[in-house]
Amino acid sequence: MKTHQSRVKLIVQSPSERNTTVWLPYAVAFAAARGIARETHFAVILMGPYGTARFNYSGAGVVEWNEHSTMPGTTTRFCERTTVCI
């Protein structure tokens, strides 16, 4: 029996500006995105049901909250040690 596991969209951009898109389970997506941003890719974007997180080279970044969140239209910064539920 297959169980439904919620996933979020991860988009990574390499220095050559080629994008790769994958879908990851919620449980690992934020940590994976942060690690990818720190180690290998030029830009990392994680798109969840409540917002979009953009990571920089240090693993920190910003979340742009959408209309399904409790803070629509707000942008929140996070540090490299923070996990955000998007």
C-alpha positions in Angstrom: 0.0 0.0 0.0 1.3 3.4 -1.0 0.9 6.3 1.5 0.5 9.9 0.4 3.5 12.0 1.5 3.3 15.8 1.0 6.0 17.2 -1.1 7.4 20.6 -1.9 9.0 21.9 -5.1 12.7 22.6 -5.0 14.4 24.6 -7.8 18.1 24.8 -8.0 20.2 27.0 -10.4 23.8 26.2 -11.2 26.4 28.9 -12.1 25.7 28.0 -15.8 22.1 29.2 -15.1 20.6 25.8 -15.8 17.6 25.0 -13.6 16.8 21.6 -12.1 13.4 21.0 -10.4 12.7 18.2 -8.0 9.9 17.4 -5.5 11.0 16.5 -2.0 9.1 15.3 1.1 8.4 18.0 3.7 10.5 16.2 6.3 13.8 16.7 4.4 13.1 19.6 2.0 14.3 22.6 4.1 17.5 20.9 5.3 18.2 19.7 1.7 17.7 23.2 0.3 20.0 24.8 2.9 22.7 22.2 2.2 22.5 22.5 -1.5 22.7 26.3 -1.3 25.8 26.1 0.9 27.6 23.4 -1.0 26.8 23.3 -4.7 24.3 25.7 -6.4 24.1 29.4 -7.3 20.4 29.8 -6.3 18.0 27.6 -4.4 14.2 28.1 -4.2 11.8 26.0 -2.1 8.1 26.4 -2.9 5.7 25.3 -0.2 1.9 25.8 0.2 2.3 28.9 2.4 5.3 30.6 0.9 8.5 30.6 -1.2 11.9 30.4 0.5 15.0 31.7 -1.3 18.3 30.6 0.0 21.7 32.3 -0.4 25.2 30.8 -0.3 25.3 30.6 3.5 22.0 28.8 3.9 20.2 31.9 5.1 17.5 33.6 3.1 14.0 35.1 2.9 10.5 33.7 2.8 7.8 35.4 0.8 4.5 34.4 2.3 1.5 33.8 0.0 -2.3 34.2 0.4 -2.6 30.8 2.1 -0.4 31.8 5.0 -1.2 33.8 8.1 1.0 36.7 6.9 0.2 37.2 3.2 2.4 39.6 1.3 5.0 39.7 4.1 8.7 38.9 3.6 10.6 37.3 6.5 14.4 36.8 6.7 15.8 33.7 8.3 19.4 32.8 9.4 21.4 29.8 8.4 20.4 27.9 11.6 16.7 28.5 11.3 14.1 26.0 9.9 10.9 27.6 8.5 7.6 25.8 7.9 6.5 27.0 4.5 
